[in-house]
Protein backbone atom coordinates (compact mmCIF):
# COMPACT_ATOMS: atom_id res chain seq x y z
CA UNK A 1 0.00 0.00 0.00
CA UNK A 2 1.66 3.25 -1.12
CA UNK A 3 1.72 6.25 1.19
CA UNK A 4 1.43 9.47 -0.83
CA UNK A 5 1.83 12.51 1.41
CA UNK A 6 2.53 16.22 1.62
CA UNK A 7 4.09 18.34 4.39
CA UNK A 8 1.71 19.75 6.99
CA UNK A 9 2.70 22.40 9.56
CA UNK A 10 1.01 22.99 12.93
CA UNK A 11 1.49 25.85 15.39
CA UNK A 12 1.93 24.37 18.88
CA UNK A 13 1.93 27.86 20.41
CA UNK A 14 4.57 28.06 23.17
CA UNK A 15 6.14 24.78 21.96
CA UNK A 16 6.79 26.28 18.53
CA UNK A 17 6.00 24.93 15.06
CA UNK A 18 6.19 21.34 13.82
CA UNK A 19 6.01 19.83 10.37
CA UNK A 20 4.32 16.50 9.86
CA UNK A 21 2.54 14.89 6.95
CA UNK A 22 -0.90 14.73 5.44
CA UNK A 23 -1.47 11.26 3.99
CA UNK A 24 -3.60 10.92 0.85
CA UNK A 25 -5.30 8.06 -0.94
CA UNK A 26 -4.76 7.22 -4.63
CA UNK A 27 -7.36 9.84 -5.61
CA UNK A 28 -5.61 12.61 -3.62
CA UNK A 29 -8.24 12.58 -0.88
CA UNK A 30 -6.68 13.45 2.50
CA UNK A 31 -6.78 10.56 4.97
CA UNK A 32 -5.14 11.87 8.15
CA UNK A 33 -2.26 13.91 9.58
CA UNK A 34 0.86 12.31 11.02
CA UNK A 35 3.69 13.57 13.22
CA UNK A 36 6.42 11.00 13.80
CA UNK A 37 8.94 10.94 16.64
CA UNK A 38 7.79 14.01 18.59
CA UNK A 39 9.87 14.20 21.82
CA UNK A 40 7.90 14.06 25.06
CA UNK A 41 10.98 14.07 27.34
CA UNK A 42 14.67 14.88 27.22
CA UNK A 43 16.98 12.13 25.90
CA UNK A 44 17.89 9.50 28.56
CA UNK A 45 21.54 9.42 27.51
CA UNK A 46 24.87 9.20 29.34
CA UNK A 47 24.37 9.80 33.08
CA UNK A 48 20.60 9.73 32.56
CA UNK A 49 20.56 6.06 31.51
CA UNK A 50 18.69 4.21 34.30
CA UNK A 51 17.04 7.40 35.56
CA UNK A 52 13.44 8.59 35.38
CA UNK A 53 12.53 10.57 32.27
CA UNK A 54 13.03 14.32 32.47
CA UNK A 55 10.20 16.51 31.27
CA UNK A 56 10.75 19.05 28.54
CA UNK A 57 11.60 22.42 30.12
CA UNK A 58 9.15 25.29 29.78
CA UNK A 59 11.52 27.04 27.38
CA UNK A 60 11.76 24.00 25.06
CA UNK A 61 10.74 24.79 21.46
CA UNK A 62 10.39 22.25 18.67
CA UNK A 63 10.89 24.77 15.85
CA UNK A 64 9.96 28.17 14.50
CA UNK A 65 7.47 29.41 11.95
CA UNK A 66 10.30 29.87 9.46
CA UNK A 67 12.06 26.64 10.38
CA UNK A 68 9.55 24.16 11.86
CA UNK A 69 10.85 20.98 13.44
CA UNK A 70 10.38 18.11 10.98
CA UNK A 71 8.57 15.10 12.41
CA UNK A 72 7.90 13.08 9.28
CA UNK A 73 9.78 9.91 10.28
CA UNK A 74 9.24 7.73 13.33
CA UNK A 75 10.25 7.22 16.95
CA UNK A 76 13.73 6.16 17.96
CA UNK A 77 14.01 2.41 18.56
CA UNK A 78 15.10 1.58 22.10
CA UNK A 79 17.95 -0.98 22.05
CA UNK A 80 16.27 -4.36 22.48
CA UNK A 81 16.67 -8.10 21.99
CA UNK A 82 15.50 -9.35 18.61
CA UNK A 83 11.99 -10.85 18.46
CA UNK A 84 11.95 -14.61 18.00
CA UNK A 85 11.79 -15.64 14.37
CA UNK A 86 13.76 -12.64 13.10
CA UNK A 87 17.31 -12.45 11.79
CA UNK A 88 19.14 -11.23 14.86
CA UNK A 89 19.77 -7.72 16.11
CA UNK A 90 18.53 -4.70 14.21
CA UNK A 91 21.03 -2.46 15.99
CA UNK A 92 21.46 -0.11 13.02
CA UNK A 93 18.07 1.36 13.97
CA UNK A 94 18.72 1.51 17.73
CA UNK A 95 18.68 4.84 19.49
CA UNK A 96 18.53 5.38 23.24
CA UNK A 97 17.09 8.79 22.41
CA UNK A 98 13.69 7.14 22.05
CA UNK A 99 11.37 9.09 24.36
CA UNK A 100 9.13 10.22 21.52
CA UNK A 101 5.58 9.70 20.31
CA UNK A 102 3.91 9.24 16.96
CA UNK A 103 0.79 11.40 16.74
CA UNK A 104 -2.03 10.65 14.27
CA UNK A 105 -4.79 13.23 13.75
CA UNK A 106 -8.04 13.07 11.72
CA UNK A 107 -8.55 15.58 8.92
CA UNK A 108 -11.28 18.19 9.17
CA UNK A 109 -12.52 20.40 11.96
CA UNK A 110 -12.51 18.79 15.41
CA UNK A 111 -15.78 18.61 17.35
CA UNK A 112 -16.54 21.09 20.10
CA UNK A 113 -14.00 20.49 22.85
CA UNK A 114 -11.61 18.67 20.54
CA UNK A 115 -11.08 15.17 19.19
CA UNK A 116 -11.23 12.23 21.62
CA UNK A 117 -7.70 11.00 22.36
CA UNK A 118 -6.55 7.37 22.26
CA UNK A 119 -3.24 6.95 24.09
CA UNK A 120 -1.86 3.68 22.72
CA UNK A 121 0.90 1.61 24.40
CA UNK A 122 2.56 -0.96 22.14
CA UNK A 123 3.36 -4.52 23.18
CA UNK A 124 6.38 -6.82 22.98
CA UNK A 125 6.63 -8.58 26.38
CA UNK A 126 8.25 -5.33 27.68
CA UNK A 127 11.38 -6.61 25.91
CA UNK A 128 10.99 -5.40 22.31
CA UNK A 129 8.69 -3.44 20.02
CA UNK A 130 7.90 0.11 18.97
CA UNK A 131 4.90 2.17 17.83
CA UNK A 132 6.37 2.57 14.35
CA UNK A 133 4.63 -0.41 12.74
CA UNK A 134 1.14 0.97 13.30
CA UNK A 135 -0.85 2.33 10.36
CA UNK A 136 -3.90 4.37 11.31
CA UNK A 137 -4.66 5.87 7.89
CA UNK A 138 -7.72 3.71 7.20
CA UNK A 139 -8.76 3.70 10.87
CA UNK A 140 -8.97 7.51 10.93
CA UNK A 141 -10.46 7.93 7.45
CA UNK A 142 -12.77 4.94 6.85
CA UNK A 143 -13.81 3.51 10.22
CA UNK A 144 -16.53 5.01 12.41
CA UNK A 145 -13.86 6.19 14.89
CA UNK A 146 -12.50 9.71 14.71
CA UNK A 147 -9.90 10.40 17.36
CA UNK A 148 -6.30 11.48 17.83
CA UNK A 149 -3.94 8.57 18.47
CA UNK A 150 -0.78 9.16 20.50
CA UNK A 151 1.57 6.16 20.42
CA UNK A 152 4.75 6.59 22.51
CA UNK A 153 8.00 4.70 22.43
CA UNK A 154 9.40 3.82 25.84
CA UNK A 155 12.44 2.09 27.29
CA UNK A 156 12.41 -1.70 27.11
CA UNK A 157 14.25 -4.75 28.41
CA UNK A 158 17.10 -3.86 30.79
CA UNK A 159 16.98 -0.19 29.74
CA UNK A 160 13.41 0.05 30.98
CA UNK A 161 13.10 -2.61 33.66
CA UNK A 162 16.43 -3.30 35.35
CA UNK A 163 15.89 -3.94 39.06
CA UNK A 164 18.52 -4.27 41.77
CA UNK A 165 18.56 -4.17 45.55
CA UNK A 166 22.25 -3.23 45.29
CA UNK A 167 21.54 -0.05 43.33
CA UNK A 168 18.26 0.86 45.02
CA UNK A 169 19.90 3.16 47.57
CA UNK A 170 21.58 5.31 44.91
CA UNK A 171 19.72 8.60 44.34
CA UNK A 172 20.34 8.54 40.58
CA UNK A 173 19.06 5.02 39.89
CA UNK A 174 15.36 4.35 39.31
CA UNK A 175 13.28 1.27 38.58
CA UNK A 176 10.28 0.60 36.33
CA UNK A 177 11.59 3.21 33.92
CA UNK A 178 9.43 1.94 31.06
CA UNK A 179 6.35 2.71 33.15
CA UNK A 180 7.70 6.13 34.12
CA UNK A 181 8.32 6.83 30.42
CA UNK A 182 4.74 5.92 29.58
CA UNK A 183 3.48 8.17 32.36
CA UNK A 184 5.62 11.05 31.12
CA UNK A 185 4.23 10.56 27.59
CA UNK A 186 0.71 10.55 29.03
CA UNK A 187 1.46 13.76 30.93
CA UNK A 188 2.86 15.34 27.74
CA UNK A 189 -0.31 14.31 25.90
CA UNK A 190 -2.50 15.88 28.55
CA UNK A 191 -0.55 19.14 28.39
CA UNK A 192 -0.08 19.45 24.62
CA UNK A 193 -2.76 17.52 22.74
CA UNK A 194 -5.10 20.51 22.54
CA UNK A 195 -2.61 22.14 20.14
CA UNK A 196 -3.22 19.23 17.75
CA UNK A 197 -6.99 19.63 18.11
CA UNK A 198 -7.45 17.05 20.86
CA UNK A 199 -9.56 17.09 24.02
CA UNK A 200 -7.19 16.84 26.99
CA UNK A 201 -10.15 15.97 29.22
CA UNK A 202 -11.11 12.94 27.14
CA UNK A 203 -8.08 10.61 27.07
CA UNK A 204 -8.60 6.86 26.74
CA UNK A 205 -5.65 4.77 27.95
CA UNK A 206 -5.22 1.64 25.81
CA UNK A 207 -2.68 -0.99 24.92
CA UNK A 208 -2.12 -4.44 23.49
CA UNK A 209 -0.24 -7.39 25.03
CA UNK A 210 2.54 -5.93 27.21
CA UNK A 211 0.92 -2.60 26.38
CA UNK A 212 -2.27 -3.90 27.99
CA UNK A 213 -0.30 -5.05 31.03
CA UNK A 214 1.19 -1.55 31.10
CA UNK A 215 -2.33 -0.10 31.00
CA UNK A 216 -3.14 -2.00 34.20
CA UNK A 217 -0.12 -0.49 35.94
CA UNK A 218 -0.78 2.97 34.51
CA UNK A 219 -4.41 2.77 35.54
CA UNK A 220 -3.44 1.75 39.07
CA UNK A 221 -1.06 4.70 39.21
CA UNK A 222 -3.57 7.19 37.81
CA UNK A 223 -6.28 6.00 40.18
CA UNK A 224 -3.90 6.92 42.99
CA UNK A 225 -3.59 10.50 41.75
CA UNK A 226 -5.61 13.25 43.32
CA UNK A 227 -7.55 16.04 41.62
CA UNK A 228 -6.04 17.63 38.54
CA UNK A 229 -3.09 15.23 38.46
CA UNK A 230 -5.43 12.45 37.31
CA UNK A 231 -5.47 12.15 33.52
CA UNK A 232 -7.18 8.95 32.38
CA UNK A 233 -10.88 9.04 31.48
CA UNK A 234 -11.35 5.34 30.59
CA UNK A 235 -9.16 2.36 29.69
CA UNK A 236 -8.78 -0.60 27.32
CA UNK A 237 -6.77 -3.74 28.13
CA UNK A 238 -6.45 -5.86 24.99
CA UNK A 239 -5.01 -9.37 25.27
CA UNK A 240 -3.23 -9.08 28.60
CA UNK A 241 -4.08 -8.66 32.23
CA UNK A 242 -2.79 -7.76 35.68
CA UNK A 243 -0.33 -10.64 35.90
CA UNK A 244 1.02 -11.46 39.35
CA UNK A 245 2.54 -9.25 42.02
CA UNK A 246 5.94 -8.33 40.48
CA UNK A 247 9.22 -9.45 41.97
CA UNK A 248 10.69 -7.49 44.86
CA UNK A 249 14.05 -5.80 44.42
CA UNK A 250 15.61 -8.62 46.43
CA UNK A 251 14.03 -11.19 44.08
CA UNK A 252 15.33 -9.25 41.07
CA UNK A 253 18.86 -9.27 42.49
CA UNK A 254 19.74 -12.70 41.04
CA UNK A 255 19.13 -11.37 37.54
CA UNK A 256 21.21 -8.28 38.25
CA UNK A 257 24.09 -10.34 39.61
CA UNK A 258 23.98 -12.59 36.55
CA UNK A 259 24.06 -9.55 34.27
CA UNK A 260 27.16 -8.15 35.98
CA UNK A 261 28.85 -11.53 35.72
CA UNK A 262 28.04 -11.74 32.00
CA UNK A 263 29.53 -8.25 31.55
CA UNK A 264 32.65 -9.08 33.61
CA UNK A 265 31.82 -6.33 36.09
CA UNK A 266 33.22 -7.35 39.51
CA UNK A 267 30.53 -7.91 42.13
CA UNK A 268 32.95 -6.57 44.73
CA UNK A 269 32.80 -3.06 43.31
CA UNK A 270 30.82 -0.43 45.24
CA UNK A 271 27.28 0.12 43.88
CA UNK A 272 28.26 3.55 42.54
CA UNK A 273 31.06 2.04 40.44
CA UNK A 274 28.81 -0.77 39.19
CA UNK A 275 26.28 1.78 37.97
CA UNK A 276 28.98 3.88 36.32
CA UNK A 277 30.21 0.87 34.36
CA UNK A 278 26.65 -0.05 33.33
CA UNK A 279 26.18 3.49 32.04
CA UNK A 280 29.39 3.47 30.04
CA UNK A 281 28.87 0.03 28.48
CA UNK A 282 27.67 0.15 24.85
CA UNK A 283 24.02 -0.74 24.31
CA UNK A 284 24.90 -3.64 22.01
CA UNK A 285 27.13 -5.18 24.69
CA UNK A 286 24.35 -4.89 27.28
CA UNK A 287 21.76 -6.50 25.02
CA UNK A 288 24.07 -9.34 24.01
CA UNK A 289 24.88 -10.03 27.65
CA UNK A 290 21.18 -10.03 28.57
CA UNK A 291 20.51 -12.60 25.86
CA UNK A 292 22.82 -15.07 27.63
CA UNK A 293 21.02 -14.93 30.96
CA UNK A 294 18.83 -17.70 32.30
CA UNK A 295 16.62 -14.94 33.74
CA UNK A 296 16.33 -13.15 30.40
CA UNK A 297 13.06 -11.26 30.92
CA UNK A 298 13.36 -7.78 32.44
CA UNK A 299 10.00 -6.95 33.95
CA UNK A 300 8.43 -4.67 36.53
CA UNK A 301 9.51 -4.84 40.15
CA UNK A 302 7.58 -4.02 43.30
CA UNK A 303 9.39 -0.83 44.28
CA UNK A 304 6.72 0.97 46.37
CA UNK A 305 7.13 3.90 43.99
CA UNK A 306 5.39 3.09 40.73
CA UNK A 307 4.36 -0.46 41.66
CA UNK A 308 2.86 -0.70 45.13
CA UNK A 309 3.36 -3.78 47.35
CA UNK A 310 -0.40 -4.27 47.64
CA UNK A 311 -1.16 -3.94 43.91
CA UNK A 312 -2.83 -7.33 43.46
CA UNK A 313 -4.34 -7.16 46.93
CA UNK A 314 -6.08 -3.91 45.98
CA UNK A 315 -8.16 -5.90 43.52
CA UNK A 316 -9.20 -8.42 46.18
CA UNK A 317 -9.91 -5.96 48.98
CA UNK A 318 -12.11 -3.73 46.83
CA UNK A 319 -9.97 -0.58 46.91
CA UNK A 320 -9.17 -0.75 43.18
CA UNK A 321 -12.87 -1.05 42.34
CA UNK A 322 -13.74 1.75 44.76
CA UNK A 323 -11.33 4.11 43.05
CA UNK A 324 -12.73 3.14 39.66
CA UNK A 325 -16.24 3.89 40.87
CA UNK A 326 -15.23 7.27 42.28
CA UNK A 327 -13.91 8.25 38.84
CA UNK A 328 -16.60 6.43 36.80
CA UNK A 329 -13.68 4.64 35.12
CA UNK A 330 -15.01 2.30 32.43
CA UNK A 331 -12.73 -0.57 31.40
CA UNK A 332 -12.94 -2.55 28.15
CA UNK A 333 -10.90 -5.76 28.28
CA UNK A 334 -10.67 -9.18 26.69
CA UNK A 335 -8.88 -11.84 24.70
CA UNK A 336 -8.46 -13.85 21.52
CA UNK A 337 -9.47 -17.50 21.69
CA UNK A 338 -6.09 -18.99 20.69
CA UNK A 339 -3.53 -16.72 22.34
CA UNK A 340 -1.29 -19.67 23.26
CA UNK A 341 0.12 -20.28 19.78
CA UNK A 342 2.11 -17.04 19.76
CA UNK A 343 2.90 -17.21 23.47
CA UNK A 344 4.43 -20.64 23.02
CA UNK A 345 7.07 -19.20 20.70
CA UNK A 346 8.52 -16.68 23.15
CA UNK A 347 11.63 -18.27 24.68
CA UNK A 348 10.05 -21.72 25.06
CA UNK A 349 11.70 -24.04 27.60
CA UNK A 350 13.62 -27.19 26.88
CA UNK A 351 11.64 -30.36 27.65
CA UNK A 352 11.26 -31.22 31.31
CA UNK A 353 9.77 -30.10 34.62
CA UNK A 354 12.82 -28.21 35.87
CA UNK A 355 13.29 -26.42 32.54
CA UNK A 356 9.66 -25.29 32.63
CA UNK A 357 10.01 -23.92 36.15
CA UNK A 358 13.24 -22.13 35.24
CA UNK A 359 11.56 -20.55 32.23
CA UNK A 360 8.64 -19.28 34.28
CA UNK A 361 11.12 -17.88 36.82
CA UNK A 362 12.39 -15.52 34.13
CA UNK A 363 9.01 -13.74 34.38
CA UNK A 364 7.60 -14.44 37.82
CA UNK A 365 8.72 -14.69 41.46
CA UNK A 366 9.79 -18.21 42.39
CA UNK A 367 6.97 -18.40 44.94
CA UNK A 368 4.50 -17.92 42.08
CA UNK A 369 6.36 -20.40 39.87
CA UNK A 370 5.98 -23.13 42.49
CA UNK A 371 2.24 -22.49 42.62
CA UNK A 372 2.01 -22.64 38.83
CA UNK A 373 4.02 -25.85 38.59
CA UNK A 374 1.87 -27.56 41.22
CA UNK A 375 -1.30 -26.36 39.49
CA UNK A 376 -0.38 -27.43 35.95
CA UNK A 377 2.02 -30.32 36.59
CA UNK A 378 0.99 -31.89 39.92
CA UNK A 379 2.59 -35.24 39.08
CA UNK A 380 5.86 -33.64 38.01
CA UNK A 381 5.45 -34.85 34.43
CA UNK A 382 3.83 -33.62 31.21
CA UNK A 383 0.03 -34.11 31.36
CA UNK A 384 -1.47 -36.20 28.53
CA UNK A 385 -3.46 -33.25 27.13
CA UNK A 386 -0.21 -31.64 25.94
CA UNK A 387 1.91 -33.05 23.12
CA UNK A 388 5.09 -31.24 24.16
CA UNK A 389 6.54 -29.04 26.88
CA UNK A 390 6.56 -26.11 24.44
CA UNK A 391 2.84 -26.53 23.81
CA UNK A 392 2.24 -26.70 27.55
CA UNK A 393 4.31 -23.56 28.06
CA UNK A 394 2.21 -21.65 25.52
CA UNK A 395 -0.97 -22.53 27.40
CA UNK A 396 0.46 -21.78 30.85
CA UNK A 397 1.97 -18.48 29.72
CA UNK A 398 -1.24 -17.37 27.98
CA UNK A 399 -3.34 -18.37 31.00
CA UNK A 400 -1.21 -16.33 33.40
CA UNK A 401 -0.71 -13.33 31.14
CA UNK A 402 -4.24 -13.25 29.75
CA UNK A 403 -7.03 -15.79 30.11
CA UNK A 404 -7.12 -16.86 33.75
CA UNK A 405 -5.83 -13.83 35.63
CA UNK A 406 -7.88 -11.44 33.50
CA UNK A 407 -10.97 -13.33 34.64
CA UNK A 408 -9.74 -13.14 38.20
CA UNK A 409 -9.41 -9.39 37.92
CA UNK A 410 -12.91 -9.05 36.47
CA UNK A 411 -14.35 -11.23 39.22
CA UNK A 412 -12.83 -9.01 41.92
CA UNK A 413 -14.11 -5.83 40.28
CA UNK A 414 -17.60 -7.25 39.85
CA UNK A 415 -17.78 -8.60 43.39
CA UNK A 416 -16.59 -5.23 44.71
CA UNK A 417 -19.46 -3.41 43.01
CA UNK A 418 -17.78 -2.14 39.83
CA UNK A 419 -19.46 -4.57 37.45
CA UNK A 420 -21.24 -1.81 35.51
CA UNK A 421 -17.85 -0.36 34.61
CA UNK A 422 -16.46 -3.59 33.14
CA UNK A 423 -16.96 -4.50 29.46
CA UNK A 424 -15.55 -7.89 28.44
CA UNK A 425 -14.98 -9.25 24.94
CA UNK A 426 -13.74 -12.43 23.29
CA UNK A 427 -12.70 -12.79 19.64
CA UNK A 428 -13.06 -16.09 17.75
CA UNK A 429 -12.95 -14.61 14.21
CA UNK A 430 -10.08 -13.36 12.11
CA UNK A 431 -9.82 -11.36 8.89
CA UNK A 432 -8.33 -12.90 5.78
CA UNK A 433 -5.41 -10.45 5.72
CA UNK A 434 -4.05 -12.09 8.88
CA UNK A 435 -2.98 -15.09 6.76
CA UNK A 436 -0.11 -12.94 5.48
CA UNK A 437 1.20 -12.52 9.03
CA UNK A 438 0.31 -15.61 11.04
CA UNK A 439 -0.20 -19.30 10.14
CA UNK A 440 -3.86 -20.06 9.51
CA UNK A 441 -3.66 -23.14 11.73
CA UNK A 442 -2.90 -20.88 14.69
CA UNK A 443 -6.47 -19.63 14.53
CA UNK A 444 -7.42 -16.48 16.39
CA UNK A 445 -4.10 -16.11 18.14
CA UNK A 446 -2.27 -13.22 19.76
CA UNK A 447 -2.22 -10.06 17.58
CA UNK A 448 -4.55 -11.58 14.96
CA UNK A 449 -7.19 -9.06 16.04
CA UNK A 450 -5.15 -5.92 15.34
CA UNK A 451 -6.95 -5.49 11.97
CA UNK A 452 -10.22 -5.50 13.91
CA UNK A 453 -9.26 -2.70 16.26
CA UNK A 454 -7.53 -0.53 13.65
CA UNK A 455 -9.50 -1.15 10.45
CA UNK A 456 -6.88 -3.36 8.84
CA UNK A 457 -3.88 -1.66 10.47
CA UNK A 458 -2.41 -1.12 7.01
CA UNK A 459 -3.82 -4.31 5.44
CA UNK A 460 -6.90 -4.43 3.21
CA UNK A 461 -10.24 -5.69 4.50
CA UNK A 462 -13.03 -6.98 2.28
CA UNK A 463 -16.38 -5.23 2.30
CA UNK A 464 -17.94 -8.12 4.21
CA UNK A 465 -15.14 -8.03 6.79
CA UNK A 466 -15.62 -4.31 7.27
CA UNK A 467 -19.29 -4.88 8.08
CA UNK A 468 -18.44 -7.57 10.65
CA UNK A 469 -15.83 -5.37 12.30
CA UNK A 470 -18.03 -2.29 12.24
CA UNK A 471 -20.93 -4.02 13.98
CA UNK A 472 -18.88 -6.07 16.43
CA UNK A 473 -16.40 -3.47 17.65
CA UNK A 474 -15.96 -0.25 15.69
CA UNK A 475 -19.35 1.34 16.35
CA UNK A 476 -19.21 0.51 20.08
CA UNK A 477 -15.58 1.67 20.19
CA UNK A 478 -16.54 5.04 18.70
CA UNK A 479 -19.12 5.54 21.42
CA UNK A 480 -16.66 4.37 24.08
CA UNK A 481 -13.99 6.86 22.99
CA UNK A 482 -16.55 9.66 22.89
CA UNK A 483 -17.74 8.81 26.39
CA UNK A 484 -21.18 7.54 25.39
CA UNK A 485 -23.13 4.36 26.08
CA UNK A 486 -21.72 1.60 23.89
CA UNK A 487 -24.70 -0.72 23.75
CA UNK A 488 -22.20 -3.47 24.55
CA UNK A 489 -24.81 -5.91 25.78
CA UNK A 490 -22.45 -7.72 28.15
CA UNK A 491 -22.04 -6.53 31.74
CA UNK A 492 -19.87 -7.76 34.56
CA UNK A 493 -18.82 -11.38 34.08
CA UNK A 494 -20.72 -11.67 30.79
CA UNK A 495 -18.65 -11.50 27.62
CA UNK A 496 -19.41 -10.06 24.18
CA UNK A 497 -18.08 -12.66 21.72
CA UNK A 498 -17.37 -12.32 18.03
CA UNK A 499 -17.94 -15.89 16.82
CA UNK A 500 -16.02 -17.47 13.95
CA UNK A 501 -18.98 -17.02 11.60
CA UNK A 502 -19.12 -13.25 12.22
CA UNK A 503 -22.05 -13.27 14.66
CA UNK A 504 -21.92 -11.28 17.89
CA UNK A 505 -23.35 -13.00 20.95
CA UNK A 506 -23.36 -12.35 24.69
CA UNK A 507 -22.21 -15.38 26.70
CA UNK A 508 -21.88 -16.26 30.37
CA UNK A 509 -18.42 -17.82 29.88
CA UNK A 510 -19.08 -20.02 32.92
CA UNK A 511 -16.65 -22.89 32.27
CA UNK A 512 -13.70 -20.63 31.44
CA UNK A 513 -14.47 -18.41 34.43
CA UNK A 514 -14.40 -21.40 36.77
CA UNK A 515 -11.06 -22.54 35.39
CA UNK A 516 -9.60 -19.05 35.59
CA UNK A 517 -10.74 -18.36 39.13
CA UNK A 518 -9.20 -21.60 40.34
CA UNK A 519 -5.75 -20.31 39.37
CA UNK A 520 -6.48 -16.73 40.43
CA UNK A 521 -7.32 -17.81 43.97
CA UNK A 522 -3.99 -19.63 44.19
CA UNK A 523 -1.74 -16.81 42.99
CA UNK A 524 -3.45 -13.58 44.00
CA UNK A 525 -2.03 -13.49 47.52
CA UNK A 526 1.46 -14.75 46.66
CA UNK A 527 3.84 -11.88 47.38
CA UNK A 528 1.09 -9.85 49.08
CA UNK A 529 2.67 -7.06 51.11
CA UNK A 530 2.20 -3.60 52.49
CA UNK A 531 -0.52 -1.02 52.26
CA UNK A 532 -1.74 1.37 49.62
CA UNK A 533 -0.27 4.84 49.21
CA UNK A 534 -1.04 7.79 46.99
CA UNK A 535 0.79 7.92 43.67
CA UNK A 536 3.50 10.56 43.45
CA UNK A 537 5.29 12.09 40.48
C-alpha angles and dihedrals in degrees: 000000000000120000110215111186147163131208117270124191126204129190108227091186110221091014091059131230128322132192120216134152139273109215119214135195124234090276093053093254111148113246106180145318123260134196113184127201100002108175116240095176140017117277113278093223135140110347090008094065106113093020131109115271116271117227121237109267119247090251093054113123125186095203146314134263089256095041110025119189109259114232101169098121128057144271122292113263113240110228105265145160114271117262114252113268095032130107101261130273121359091200094148087076096044120119126166086203088083105126093118139114136220110225122201119191131186118240120246134043115323119237121260107295093019139275119314110256126228111197104200125198115197124224136228106137087281085282104086143000141084139212092247097093094062120107115194098168096107093035092058097039107034109022124079090251120096113180143122113260119208112189114182130197115223138181115283141191113002092346090061105026112028110143128189136164087203094060098035094094094056112102093218098052121085135180134219089032093162089061092046089051091052091049091050090051089050090050090049089051092051092050100042111024093091088069088062091049097265131138108242089195093058107058120150114201111215142161146161129234107329084006088060090048087051089052089058091053093043091049091050089051095047092047086058092056121099129224118322093004089072111094112168119094099181138342144224124204109190119189100340139068146196095297117196131311102289123246119278119242088257090054090049091053095085090060091048092050091049090051092053090048091051089051093047091240108151113244088214092069118106113262091251091057092045090054092047091054092047089053094050096046114102115254092239091055091050093050094047091050091049090053090062095055124107086216093052100156116090107202141159120300130208099251102155087236109076096356113046122214091237096048097122091035090058088066093052098043094050099244093114091052091045091055091048090052093049089056097036085236109182117202126200112194141156153119150253116251097238104037092141097076094069094035091056091062097058107098095319116201127248113256116285145065097267093047090052092051091047091051093051089048089064087069108024140041112270090243088061092044091057090052091049094048092050091047098049102026107029093157093049092244138088110283115237093245090070123069095200143006089250091056090048090050091054091054095044093046093047091047093053097040096040129350107045104029092043088058089047090054092049091049092054093048093048094046090049092056102262096107093117089061095054122088115183128194139182126195122209097160132077134192121244093244089068089074087075091060109030134030111266091228089064089070119195095353134159113312093007088112097058090099087056096055097040104034095255096329089235096327124101122257124201120241091253091050091051090055092050092049094044094053098039101045119344099068093046090044091054090054091045093053091047091051097248134128108284100203085227095160095208121089132182112337092000117103132214105223129196101209123213091257093056097259121134116221136169112232136184093224089207101158095047091045091054092050093047096048091052090063094037092057090053098050106029095085097039106114092009109164145152135357136285122273135184116270115252131197 
